[in-house]
Amino acid sequence: MKPAPRSLMRRIEYRLIALVMAAIAFLLERAVLRSIERGEAEP
């Protein structure tokens, strides 16, 4: 038995979620690096 093919909306939803998660990770990384450069946090 083959799994049913995913609908187009489901694929778009997964891509959108992945993009949002990547953006959040990028912003968090920038915030951490900025705080390390200022000496507010230990590396």
C-alpha positions as CSV (number, residue, x, y, z in Angstrom):
1,M,0.0,0.0,0.0
2,K,1.3,3.4,-1.0
3,P,0.7,6.4,1.1
4,A,-1.7,8.9,-0.5
5,P,0.0,11.7,-2.3
6,R,0.2,14.9,-0.3
7,S,-2.1,17.7,-1.3
8,L,-0.6,20.9,-2.7
9,M,-1.8,22.9,0.3
10,R,-0.1,20.5,2.7
11,R,3.2,20.9,0.9
12,I,2.9,24.7,0.9
13,E,2.1,24.6,4.6
14,Y,5.2,22.6,5.4
15,R,7.4,24.9,3.4
16,L,5.9,28.0,5.1
17,I,6.5,26.5,8.5
18,A,10.1,25.6,7.6
19,L,10.8,29.2,6.4
20,V,9.3,30.7,9.6
21,M,11.4,28.4,11.7
22,A,14.6,29.2,9.7
23,A,13.9,32.9,10.1
24,I,13.4,32.6,13.9
25,A,16.7,30.6,14.2
26,F,18.5,33.2,12.2
27,L,17.2,36.0,14.3
28,L,18.0,34.2,17.5
29,E,21.6,33.5,16.3
30,R,22.1,37.1,15.5
31,A,20.8,38.2,18.9
32,V,23.1,35.8,20.7
33,L,26.2,36.8,18.6
34,R,25.4,40.5,19.2
35,S,25.2,40.0,22.9
36,I,28.5,38.0,22.9
37,E,30.2,40.8,21.0
38,R,29.0,43.4,23.6
39,G,30.4,41.2,26.4
40,E,27.0,40.6,28.0
41,A,27.2,36.8,27.7
42,E,29.8,34.2,28.0
43,P,30.6,32.4,24.7
